[in-house]
């Protein structure tokens, strides 16, 4: 699959077009696989749901604090009863963990499908992210000219170009990641996926190794 290489303002870059691997960017997307991977990502982002302390877990005396009869009040055994301040919670929340597992092959396949879905509609390849003037205003003007949509995910090679990262960090809807951070949820969440040449090389090399989704 051949794709034209552009600059940050949307104009054609100097040099030949880039050839994308069909094994990575030409996979037929499946909604069920993408759903499984996105669910796995979001579940693993959740923190552990804390449990409340019940009657047997609070630090209160177990001694019977009053007489059984003659006190003019209801009969009670100890201060850990839920009706007392400082007592245990009745029918409290239980500890819940959301660390679900997903096969590495499914995770790798999901990422390929997400990249392939964007290759059909919403993928842009740029030569590099180097900017002469690392200013938010200048970069914003370039992206408006390129007309890539309101939500843009930019993926670079080993590390995101420092000047571009500084200029883009205050732009609403523009997010940047190194190639190692590319994931299904972020790719699908954005209107346009922008890859540098270095990012394409890194992603294709990533899937050439066992366990390419990690």
C-alpha positions in Angstrom: 0.0 0.0 0.0 1.6 3.3 -1.1 0.9 6.5 0.8 1.9 10.0 -0.1 4.3 11.6 2.4 3.2 15.1 3.5 4.5 18.0 5.6 2.9 19.4 8.7 0.9 21.9 6.7 -0.6 19.2 4.5 1.5 19.9 1.4 3.5 17.1 -0.4 6.9 16.4 1.0 10.0 16.0 -1.1 11.0 12.4 -1.9 9.2 9.2 -2.9 6.0 7.9 -1.4 6.2 5.4 1.4 5.2 1.7 1.1 3.1 0.5 4.0 3.2 -3.2 5.0 -0.1 -5.0 4.2 0.6 -7.3 7.2 0.3 -4.2 9.5 -1.8 -1.7 7.6 -3.9 -4.0 5.4 -5.7 -6.2 7.9 -9.5 -6.4 7.7 -10.9 -4.8 10.9 -13.3 -6.7 13.1 -15.5 -4.9 15.6 -15.4 -7.8 18.1 -11.6 -7.8 18.3 -11.3 -4.0 18.6 -14.0 -4.1 21.3 -12.2 -6.7 23.3 -8.9 -4.8 23.2 -10.4 -1.4 24.1 -12.3 -3.0 27.0 -9.1 -4.6 28.2 -7.3 -1.3 28.0 -10.0 0.7 29.9 -10.5 -2.0 32.6 -6.7 -2.1 33.3 -6.7 1.7 33.7 -9.1 1.5 36.6 -7.8 1.5 40.2 -8.7 -1.1 42.8 -12.1 -0.4 44.4 -11.4 -0.1 48.1 -13.4 -2.2 50.7 -15.1 -0.6 53.7 -14.4 -1.9 57.1 -17.1 -4.0 58.7 -17.9 -4.8 62.3 -15.2 -7.3 62.8 -12.5 -5.0 61.2 -12.8 -1.7 63.1 -10.6 -0.9 66.0 -13.2 -0.8 68.8 -13.4 -2.5 72.1 -15.1 -5.9 72.2 -16.1 -5.5 75.8 -19.8 -5.2 76.6 -20.0 -1.5 77.5 -23.3 -1.5 79.4 -25.7 -3.6 81.5 -28.1 -5.9 79.7 -31.0 -4.4 81.5 -31.8 -1.3 83.6 -29.9 1.3 81.5 -33.0 2.7 79.9 -31.6 2.1 76.4 -31.5 -0.8 74.0 -29.3 -3.7 74.7 -25.9 -3.7 72.9 -22.8 -5.9 73.0 -19.9 -3.7 71.8 -19.1 -0.4 70.2 -18.3 -1.9 66.8 -22.0 -2.2 66.0 -22.9 -0.3 62.8 -25.3 2.1 64.6 -22.5 3.7 66.6 -20.1 6.4 65.3 -16.9 4.7 64.6 -18.5 1.3 64.2 -18.3 -1.0 61.2 -20.2 -0.5 58.0 -23.2 -2.7 57.5 -23.1 -4.5 54.2 -20.2 -2.4 53.0 -18.4 -2.4 49.6 -16.2 -5.3 48.8 -12.7 -5.0 47.4 -12.8 -5.3 43.6 -9.9 -5.6 41.2 -10.1 -4.9 37.4 -6.9 -6.4 36.2 -8.2 -8.6 33.4 -6.0 -10.5 31.0 -6.0 -10.7 27.2 -4.0 -12.9 25.0 -1.0 -11.2 23.4 -2.0 -12.4 19.9 -5.4 -10.7 20.3 -3.7 -7.5 21.5 -1.3 -7.5 18.5 -4.2 -8.2 16.1 -6.3 -5.4 17.6 -3.5 -2.9 17.1 -3.0 -4.0 13.5 -6.7 -3.7 12.9 -6.8 -0.2 14.4 -3.9 0.9 12.2 -5.6 -0.7 9.2 -8.9 1.1 9.9 -7.1 4.4 9.9 -5.2 3.4 6.7 -8.5 3.2 5.0 -9.7 6.6 6.2 -7.8 9.0 8.5 -4.1 8.1 8.2 -1.5 10.7 7.3 2.3 10.0 7.0 4.6 13.0 7.4 8.4 13.2 6.8 9.2 14.4 10.3 7.9 16.6 13.1 10.7 19.1 13.0 9.5 22.7 13.3 11.6 25.8 12.8 9.6 27.9 15.2 8.5 25.7 18.2 5.6 28.0 19.0 2.0 26.9 19.6 0.6 29.6 17.4 2.8 28.7 14.4 2.1 25.0 14.8 -1.7 25.7 15.1 -1.7 27.6 11.9 0.0 24.7 10.1 -2.5 22.2 11.4 -5.4 24.4 10.5 -4.0 24.6 6.9 -3.6 20.8 6.8 -7.2 20.3 7.9 -6.7 17.0 9.7 -9.8 17.4 12.0 -10.4 18.4 15.5 -8.8 15.4 17.2 -5.4 14.4 15.9 -3.0 11.7 17.3 0.6 12.2 16.3 3.0 9.3 16.7 6.8 9.7 16.3 9.7 7.2 16.4 11.7 6.4 19.5 10.8 9.7 21.1 8.6 12.6 20.1 10.5 15.6 18.6 11.1 18.0 21.5 10.2 21.2 19.7 6.9 19.7 18.3 6.0 18.3 21.7 6.4 21.7 23.4 4.4 23.5 20.6 1.6 20.9 20.7 1.1 20.5 24.4 -1.4 23.4 24.6 -3.3 22.5 21.5 -6.7 21.1 22.3 -7.4 17.8 20.6 -3.8 17.2 19.6 -2.0 14.4 21.4 1.5 13.1 20.8 3.0 9.6 21.5 6.2 7.8 20.8 5.8 4.6 18.6 6.1 2.4 21.7 3.0 4.1 23.2 0.7 3.5 20.2 -2.5 1.7 21.3 -5.9 0.8 20.0 -8.0 3.1 22.2 -6.1 6.3 21.4 -5.9 5.5 17.7 -9.7 4.9 17.4 -10.5 7.9 19.6 -9.0 10.4 17.2 -10.2 11.6 13.8 -6.8 11.4 12.2 -3.7 9.4 12.9 -0.4 11.1 11.9 2.6 8.9 11.6 6.2 9.9 10.9 8.4 7.8 8.7 10.3 6.8 11.8 7.0 5.7 13.5 6.0 3.6 10.5 9.4 1.8 10.6 9.1 1.3 14.4 5.6 -0.1 14.2 6.4 -2.5 11.3 9.5 -3.7 13.1 7.5 -4.1 16.3 5.2 -6.6 14.6 8.1 -8.5 13.1 9.0 -9.7 16.6 7.1 -12.1 18.8 4.6 -10.4 21.1 4.4 -7.3 18.9 1.5 -5.8 20.9 3.7 -5.1 24.0 
